Amino acid sequence: MFYVLLACFGCLSGVTAVLFGFGGGFVVVPLMYRMLTASHGVDDPIGQSAMHIAVATSTCVMVVNGLIATAKHHRAGNLLRRYLWPLAGYIGLGAVVGAVAAIWASGEVIRYGFIVYLGITILDCLFRRGFLTHSDAVAPRPLGRAEVWGGGVVIGAIATFLGVGGSVMTVPLLRRRGLSMSQATSMANPLSLPVAVVGTLTYMAMAGITRDLGPWFVGYLDLQAFAVLTIGSLVGIRFATPWIGRIPDRLHAWVYLGLLVVVMLGISVQ
């Protein structure tokens, strides 16, 4: 049952990667955290490391989802280079900071950080102008230096620490620059790749530090769960690809926000 659920949620992560730029973290982290704590208990090494395992596995899934979704959106013409670079470079720099911090943080700190991060983002999208509405008559505005330098480092650090890819910050940021939801969510995938790569390498490098979690673990990375999630995500990506650019902009924004609420509630309930 564990791996059947993983495959189903892997499929969902593929859909959200293509249509919402989530990459996998917002689907995989809550699911794996719940399943590992329920199946192993608090005294088992895996149960005690559940949040770290969930984050590590989700970042690895995001590498695959991000690469494939980026290729799909590139072919659809949704990627705008002037918004990708140098923002991606500063996100990569911040990802190193977040990865180092995550090594020493407890699972509960990461969990509560995940909840706070989602809560602030939801309120920001609801009450600050520019996310829920979009006008095709208004030309998109370029990112300022402070948004590229400071924003990129902050996005990379927080996203890698929580294992979520950064889409929840990059999508509202690009949205308020005047981009459509289709464009903003499309570019969340390549902008999440620095976070995914740095996070995965960091958690794998911890193999010499962590307790022995089993033969299918490299550091905190669960290789079996990664394989099942990846297979499921490939199915989800294939299913979602025909919908690229076809969802009405306002509906797209509200569904994006609704998904954030569902994920926050899922990780909040003990």
C-alpha positions as CSV (number, residue, x, y, z in Angstrom):
1,M,0.0,0.0,0.0
2,F,2.9,2.4,0.8
3,Y,4.3,2.2,-2.7
4,V,0.9,2.3,-4.4
5,L,0.2,5.6,-2.6
6,L,3.6,6.8,-3.6
7,A,3.0,6.0,-7.2
8,C,-0.4,7.9,-7.1
9,F,1.1,10.9,-5.4
10,G,4.0,10.8,-7.8
11,C,1.5,11.1,-10.6
12,L,0.0,14.1,-8.9
13,S,3.4,15.6,-8.5
14,G,4.0,15.3,-12.2
15,V,0.7,17.1,-12.9
16,T,1.5,19.9,-10.4
17,A,5.0,20.3,-11.8
18,V,3.7,20.9,-15.4
19,L,0.6,23.0,-14.5
20,F,1.7,24.8,-11.3
21,G,5.5,24.7,-11.2
22,F,5.5,22.8,-7.8
23,G,8.1,20.2,-8.9
24,G,7.1,17.7,-6.3
25,G,8.0,19.0,-2.8
26,F,4.5,20.2,-1.9
27,V,3.0,16.8,-2.7
28,V,5.8,14.5,-1.7
29,V,6.9,16.1,1.6
30,P,3.6,15.9,3.5
31,L,2.8,12.5,2.1
32,M,6.1,10.8,3.0
33,Y,6.3,12.5,6.4
34,R,2.9,11.2,7.4
35,M,3.5,7.7,6.0
36,L,7.0,7.3,7.5
37,T,5.9,8.5,11.0
38,A,2.8,6.3,10.9
39,S,4.6,3.1,9.7
40,H,7.8,3.4,11.8
41,G,7.0,5.1,15.0
42,V,8.9,7.7,17.0
43,D,11.5,5.3,18.4
44,D,12.6,4.0,15.0
45,P,15.5,5.8,13.2
46,I,13.4,6.2,10.1
47,G,10.5,7.6,12.0
48,Q,12.8,10.1,13.8
49,S,14.3,11.2,10.5
50,A,11.0,11.2,8.6
51,M,11.0,14.9,7.7
52,H,14.6,14.8,6.5
53,I,13.9,11.7,4.4
54,A,10.8,13.3,2.9
55,V,12.6,16.5,2.0
56,A,15.6,14.7,0.6
57,T,13.5,12.4,-1.5
58,S,11.3,15.3,-2.7
59,T,14.3,17.3,-3.9
60,C,15.6,14.3,-5.9
61,V,12.1,13.9,-7.6
62,M,12.2,17.7,-8.3
63,V,15.3,17.2,-10.4
64,V,13.5,14.8,-12.7
65,N,10.2,16.7,-12.8
66,G,11.9,20.0,-13.2
67,L,14.0,18.9,-16.2
68,I,11.1,17.3,-18.0
69,A,8.6,20.1,-17.3
70,T,11.2,22.7,-18.4
71,A,11.6,20.9,-21.7
72,K,7.8,20.7,-22.2
73,H,7.3,24.5,-21.5
74,H,10.3,25.4,-23.7
75,R,8.7,23.7,-26.6
76,A,5.4,25.5,-25.8
77,G,7.2,28.8,-25.9
78,N,6.4,29.8,-22.3
79,L,10.0,30.4,-21.0
80,L,11.3,34.0,-21.0
81,R,15.1,34.1,-20.7
82,R,15.2,37.6,-19.2
83,Y,13.4,36.4,-16.1
84,L,15.4,33.2,-15.7
85,W,19.0,34.6,-15.6
86,P,20.7,35.8,-13.4
87,L,17.8,35.0,-10.9
88,A,18.6,31.3,-11.2
89,G,22.2,31.9,-10.3
90,Y,21.3,33.7,-7.1
91,I,18.8,31.1,-6.2
92,G,21.6,28.5,-6.5
93,L,23.8,30.6,-4.2
94,G,21.0,30.8,-1.6
95,A,20.4,27.0,-2.0
96,V,23.8,26.3,-0.6
97,V,23.0,28.4,2.5
98,G,19.7,26.6,2.9
99,A,21.2,23.2,2.5
100,V,23.9,23.8,5.2
101,A,21.2,25.1,7.6
102,A,19.0,22.0,6.9
103,I,21.8,19.7,7.9
104,W,21.7,20.9,11.5
105,A,17.9,21.6,11.9
106,S,15.6,19.1,13.5
107,G,12.7,17.6,11.6
108,E,10.2,19.5,13.7
109,V,11.9,22.8,12.9
110,I,11.7,22.0,9.2
111,R,8.0,21.0,9.6
112,Y,6.9,24.1,11.3
113,G,9.0,26.2,8.9
114,F,7.0,24.5,6.1
115,I,3.7,25.4,7.7
116,V,4.7,29.1,8.3
117,Y,6.1,29.4,4.8
118,L,2.8,28.2,3.3
119,G,0.7,30.4,5.6
120,I,2.5,33.6,4.8
121,T,2.4,32.9,1.1
122,I,-1.3,32.2,1.1
123,L,-2.1,35.4,2.9
124,D,0.2,37.3,0.7
125,C,-1.5,36.0,-2.5
126,L,-4.9,36.7,-1.1
127,F,-4.4,40.2,0.3
128,R,-1.7,41.8,-1.8
129,R,-2.6,43.0,-5.2
130,G,-1.2,41.5,-8.4
131,F,-1.6,37.7,-7.9
132,L,-5.2,36.9,-8.4
133,T,-5.8,39.4,-11.3
134,H,-3.9,39.8,-14.6
135,S,-4.4,42.1,-17.5
136,D,-3.1,41.3,-21.0
137,A,-3.1,45.0,-21.7
138,V,-0.4,45.7,-19.2
139,A,3.2,44.8,-20.4
140,P,5.3,42.6,-18.1
141,R,7.9,44.6,-16.1
142,P,11.5,43.4,-15.7
143,L,12.8,42.3,-12.3
144,G,14.7,44.9,-10.3
145,R,18.2,44.3,-9.0
146,A,17.0,43.9,-5.4
147,E,14.5,41.2,-6.5
148,V,17.2,39.4,-8.5
149,W,20.0,39.5,-5.9
150,G,18.3,39.6,-2.6
151,G,15.1,37.8,-3.7
152,G,17.1,35.0,-5.4
153,V,19.3,34.3,-2.4
154,V,16.3,34.2,0.0
155,I,14.2,32.0,-2.4
156,G,17.1,29.5,-2.7
157,A,17.8,29.4,1.0
158,I,14.2,28.9,2.2
159,A,13.3,26.5,-0.6
160,T,16.3,24.2,-0.1
161,F,15.8,24.3,3.7
162,L,12.2,23.1,3.3
163,G,12.7,21.0,0.2
164,V,9.9,22.7,-1.8
165,G,11.6,24.1,-4.9
166,G,10.9,27.7,-4.5
167,S,7.8,27.9,-6.8
168,V,5.7,29.4,-4.0
169,M,7.9,32.5,-4.1
170,T,8.9,32.6,-7.7
171,V,5.3,32.3,-9.1
172,P,3.9,35.3,-7.0
173,L,7.1,37.3,-7.8
174,L,6.8,36.8,-11.5
175,R,3.0,37.2,-11.4
176,R,3.4,40.7,-9.9
177,R,5.8,41.6,-12.6
178,G,2.8,41.2,-15.0
179,L,3.2,37.6,-16.3
180,S,0.4,35.3,-16.9
181,M,-0.1,32.2,-14.6
182,S,0.9,30.0,-17.5
183,Q,4.2,31.9,-17.9
184,A,4.9,32.2,-14.2
185,T,4.3,28.6,-13.4
186,S,6.3,27.5,-16.4
187,M,9.4,29.3,-15.3
188,A,9.1,28.0,-11.7
189,N,10.4,24.7,-13.0
190,P,13.9,25.8,-14.3
191,L,14.2,28.2,-11.4
192,S,13.6,25.3,-9.0
193,L,16.4,23.2,-10.6
194,P,19.3,24.8,-8.6
195,V,17.4,24.2,-5.4
196,A,16.7,20.5,-6.3
197,V,20.2,19.7,-7.4
198,V,21.9,21.4,-4.3
199,G,19.4,19.9,-1.9
200,T,19.8,16.4,-3.4
201,L,23.6,16.4,-3.3
202,T,23.6,17.8,0.2
203,Y,21.3,15.1,1.7
204,M,23.2,12.4,-0.2
205,A,26.5,13.7,1.1
206,M,25.2,13.1,4.6
207,A,25.6,9.4,4.2
208,G,28.6,9.4,6.4
209,I,26.8,11.4,9.2
210,T,23.4,9.8,9.4
211,R,22.5,6.7,11.2
212,D,22.1,3.5,9.2
213,L,18.6,3.8,7.7
214,G,18.7,0.7,5.5
215,P,20.3,-0.6,2.3
216,W,18.1,1.5,0.0
217,F,19.2,4.8,1.6
218,V,22.0,7.1,0.5
219,G,22.2,9.6,3.3
220,Y,18.5,10.6,3.8
221,L,17.6,9.8,0.2
222,D,15.2,6.8,0.0
223,L,16.0,5.3,-3.4
224,Q,13.0,3.0,-3.6
225,A,10.6,5.8,-2.8
226,F,12.4,8.0,-5.4
227,A,12.0,5.3,-8.1
228,V,8.3,4.8,-7.5
229,L,7.6,8.5,-7.3
230,T,9.5,9.2,-10.5
231,I,7.6,6.5,-12.4
232,G,4.3,8.0,-11.2
233,S,5.4,11.5,-12.0
234,L,6.2,10.6,-15.6
235,V,2.6,9.4,-16.0
236,G,1.4,12.6,-14.5
237,I,3.5,14.8,-16.7
238,R,2.3,13.0,-19.8
239,F,-1.3,13.5,-18.7
240,A,-0.9,17.2,-17.9
241,T,1.1,18.3,-20.9
242,P,-1.9,18.8,-23.3
243,W,-3.3,21.3,-20.7
244,I,-0.3,23.7,-20.9
245,G,-1.6,27.2,-21.6
246,R,-5.3,26.1,-21.8
247,I,-6.5,26.9,-18.2
248,P,-8.1,30.3,-17.8
249,D,-5.8,32.7,-16.0
250,R,-8.0,33.6,-13.0
251,L,-9.0,29.9,-12.5
252,H,-5.4,28.9,-12.7
253,A,-4.5,31.4,-9.9
254,W,-7.3,30.3,-7.6
255,V,-6.6,26.6,-8.1
256,Y,-2.9,27.3,-7.4
257,L,-3.9,29.0,-4.1
258,G,-6.3,26.2,-3.2
259,L,-3.6,23.6,-3.6
260,L,-1.4,25.6,-1.2
261,V,-4.2,25.6,1.4
262,V,-4.7,21.8,1.1
263,V,-1.0,21.1,1.5
264,M,-0.7,23.4,4.6
265,L,-3.7,21.6,6.2
266,G,-2.2,18.2,5.4
267,I,1.2,18.9,7.0
268,S,-0.4,20.8,10.0
269,V,-2.6,18.0,11.3
270,Q,-0.8,15.8,13.8
